[in-house]
């Protein structure tokens, strides 16, 4: 739940995972249990995934609001408009009422480690999104400093990586600088918090939009769908890292030889349960940290 339109609500946009509905002057974001890989929606649901994504975003929005305002009005169904009261059970945990923003169609990607498409490009040319990187780096190695690699957002298909210069040409130098500065600041804060929980934030992406003339953080933030989380205890540069994100699904799809074109194959039960377990562990470790009186992210025995 949910995978189709909600009766009585006007659909504003359907994404790979989230469905957005019009609620007066605001929007309702509903995170489904769908999962995508290689920019293709898979036919198998991951039960409970939408709730984890929503609650983790809710946590991070609260933690980062000192850096940049966000679009959240409420994530509690009890505070939603009366017209949604009959849908409380369907919406509970997996939905947020948000302000409508004029979205900036840029994925603001911050990378702290050499992984994924960045690693593949580096192997071929020694660059990441066209920019030269230090020689002799190995897979999953930490960059001397996090790098900002924006991409032009596409609702369908692959996002298009662009250089900082191209970003400046598209949105203007001032806004490009704002986007980079805010993205780096959020990444730095999140990395420190994640490290205290025994998790490495390898890379992540943010989206921003204008609300009443002010830049706001929108969509989701720092979830396993939008980020690469690694277990710090098992981190070893020079190889793939065990992760708390959908890399587990990608790896299985690669192992069966799928050509990354629709239609995607059904996921077997073990991949479904394994994916959900990884998402749940990321959520538990990241959000439990601040609840512990000793501040270590671990319960006192």
Secondary structure, 3 states (H helix, E strand, C coil): CCCCCCCCCEEEEECCCEEEEEECCEEEEEECCCCEECCEECCCCCCCHHHHHHHHHHHHHHHHCCCCCECEEECCHHHCCHHHHHHHHHHCCCEEEEECCEECCEEEEEEEECCHHHHHHHHHHCEECCEECCCCCCCCCEEEEEEECCEECCCCCCCEECCHHHHHHHHCHHHHHHHHHHHHHHHHHHHHHHHHCCEEEEEEEEEEEEECCEEEEECCCCCCCCEEEEEHHHCCCCCCCCECCCHHHHHHHHHCCCCCCCCCCCCCHHHHHHHHHHHHHHHHHHHHHHHCCCCCCCCCC
